[in-house]
Amino acid sequence: MPNYANGILVNGMALFPAYGRPEDDVVGNALQEQGFEAIPIDCRDVILSNSGVHCISKTVPQKILPSGDGPENEKHE
């Protein structure tokens, strides 16, 4: 069974992992009943690396950081 707990609650939205299974609708409906705007995120490929929506949202790839904001530019005193 896929992991549906690996989602994100933000600004009244619930971004939850979806896998193209009937359970996706059950999870989405349960989140809506709690007052969230339920937004499924297709995680069929992501789950193969033992990750989910929450796991992959914790980091920002260096390439999309504004110039000069990367860790290599941090001042070490």
C-alpha positions as CSV (number, residue, x, y, z in Angstrom):
1,M,0.0,0.0,0.0
2,P,1.4,3.4,-0.9
3,N,2.1,6.0,1.8
4,Y,-0.6,8.7,1.9
5,A,0.8,10.4,5.0
6,N,3.7,12.0,3.1
7,G,1.9,15.2,2.1
8,I,2.0,18.9,2.9
9,L,-0.7,21.1,4.5
10,V,-0.2,24.7,3.5
11,N,-2.5,27.8,3.2
12,G,-5.7,25.7,3.5
13,M,-4.4,23.3,0.8
14,A,-3.5,19.6,1.3
15,L,-1.0,18.5,-1.3
16,F,-1.2,14.7,-1.0
17,P,0.5,11.9,-2.8
18,A,-1.6,10.1,-5.4
19,Y,-0.8,6.8,-7.1
20,G,-3.6,6.3,-9.7
21,R,-5.4,4.0,-7.2
22,P,-9.0,4.1,-5.9
23,E,-7.6,5.0,-2.5
24,D,-6.5,8.4,-3.9
25,D,-10.2,9.5,-4.0
26,V,-10.8,8.3,-0.5
27,V,-7.8,10.3,0.8
28,G,-8.8,13.4,-1.2
29,N,-12.4,13.2,0.1
30,A,-11.2,12.8,3.7
31,L,-9.0,15.9,3.4
32,Q,-11.9,17.9,1.8
33,E,-14.1,16.9,4.7
34,Q,-11.6,18.4,7.0
35,G,-11.8,21.7,5.1
36,F,-8.8,21.5,2.9
37,E,-8.5,22.0,-0.8
38,A,-7.3,18.6,-1.7
39,I,-4.7,18.6,-4.5
40,P,-3.3,15.2,-5.6
41,I,0.3,15.0,-6.7
42,D,1.2,12.1,-8.9
43,C,3.9,10.2,-6.9
44,R,4.0,6.9,-8.8
45,D,7.6,7.6,-9.9
46,V,8.7,9.4,-6.8
47,I,7.7,6.6,-4.5
48,L,10.2,4.3,-6.2
49,S,12.9,6.3,-4.5
50,N,11.1,5.9,-1.1
51,S,10.0,9.6,-1.2
52,G,6.8,11.5,-1.3
53,V,5.5,15.0,-1.6
54,H,6.8,16.1,1.8
55,C,10.2,14.5,1.3
56,I,10.9,16.1,-2.1
57,S,9.7,19.6,-1.0
58,K,12.2,20.0,1.8
59,T,15.1,21.0,-0.5
60,V,15.5,23.6,-3.2
61,P,17.9,22.6,-6.0
62,Q,20.8,25.0,-6.1
63,K,20.2,25.8,-9.8
64,I,17.0,27.7,-9.0
65,L,18.4,29.8,-6.1
66,P,19.1,33.5,-7.0
67,S,22.8,34.2,-7.7
68,G,24.9,34.5,-4.6
69,D,22.4,32.7,-2.3
70,G,23.9,29.3,-2.4
71,P,25.8,27.7,0.5
72,E,29.1,28.1,-1.2
73,N,28.6,31.9,-0.8
74,E,27.9,31.7,3.0
75,K,30.3,33.7,5.2
76,H,32.2,31.6,7.6
77,E,33.6,33.5,10.6
